[in-house]
Amino acid sequence: MTKVRKKPKKNITKNINKKSFIQNTPNIAEKLDNEMVAFLDTEFLTSQVKGGPPAKLVSVGFVVCGKEFEEVTRFHSYIYAEDKLHDRFQEMTGIEEEDLLSAPDYELVMEEVAEQLEAWEVSRVYVWGPDKYVIQRDLLEYRKDASKRTKKIVNRILRMIKDIEDIYSAKLDLQSAGIGSLKILCGLGTEVSHNALDDAVDLKNIIKHIDLEGCSEYMLQIMKKYTAEKEVILSILVDTFISKISLPMQPVPEIRSISGA
């Protein structure tokens, strides 16, 4: 578990508008004048079988920041699991089975997450994508033996989480933009590490760039063209696949062996 700095004695001024929690947040930078927020990411193990079990949470990371996106602390931890990790998952995330077997258990990790968010008086936790849904399904599917206290803590965290993918995608007039595409758009590099903490920091830096500096129209047009073409290609591939599996089965010609003279 990554070590974190203790909260300074100086109090952090808060002026939380509860109504804003249920409204779209077009500019996170404006909230940071009076609030502390966190950017969070998770890594989760998915089934390789269609219709298989829900994703299982195996890692969580976040960064807390204040005015002008200045970081005050970071947190990262793996979560104990005995699951067999498929090659694709290990290749993408770099997570090994030994990392999970030696990790703290679920309850300890989620309680530490809650303590850090409370210590820094975080008002909102931002994610990009399905992280909130994954945490929620993971709690229901795999943490049935967790204590009532832990379940209450996790549900409190879930209420703090806000997915900003749709809000900022609409703001940029982009569709299907992932962290990798957004890093390119903002001139922040091309690599996505698929490490929960690294990706949380990337998200923070992306939103900081969009809110404080904006994106060039030229790069936006290139990204729009790229995402549009990607959607078209995906649609063609899906249609092609469906048409192929819908074709009637053709008889397989007999294969005769050829004997040498």
Steps between C-alpha positions, in 0.01 A plus 500: 500500500647833396598726789315828518576829665302581810256784483656833604367672809387797298128474431380492143217745433189330368188643351315201364188558298314171538274579207804507271564136584204388291557743217744483210838651574613678183822628656663317789763773536228734630412255779860486615490860621303380803516121501735204498434232239651166405556332165470124530563198282473125549631184344265205483513142382247415231382163379632368171167327440200683352230527764751408772510638856523877566833679516690459827677796658872435552657846523405857589692824473420867536654843525357782714542859391393850585512841337650502150522119520788507748550148634498442874517121516491179298375153586537159339440144611442158354220294652550142615370243253572137424362509147690363204612793284468453126790598275322798343436657841860454615631636172286815519535582870832348598323354805625158605322242713764554770400869521145404593590211729718731710255794496280624790149360506201687358371641827835648602550665161153655476515625860835665424352659187214642707735625773718686251202660325360609835835624632542729199133604508443384143159606375491312169684210338525512120541200271502447124303195394345204683696512828199589716295220348788253546541590867125467555467162324816372668351585841178313423656199329825430683485676840197335655702406808627855555398665826205736513744777585702439184191480282381830644841656432504379139148627437604839636794503258267405215279800576805725466603361161400681181573372151602800288549318170168613348534856633847564362439303180204728432709803593759397240236370256677163492372145507670190639807689620717299736782616725757422230325716241453782750870496592587543133241776463650688796861442398565287809653197330367186340545221755233365735656290775182326625624556852221638720704783651676596176169511315342709777786750473461501120130580541580786737754643256257468207221685681748762620612561142145518364374732774799733529651500151245352264567289192600625157227490238741333260565207735129475581412464131763230455370312805138531384594355162693219665220404741238524223702272273557259788124479558438435129766228486359337812149509354622339176683227691191424711273491192746275319522265796121480532454435128758221508348316792157535335606324180383138456762236564665373184598133464867436555660335196651160553875505537673206342845391598764481230734209513849522363582280198 
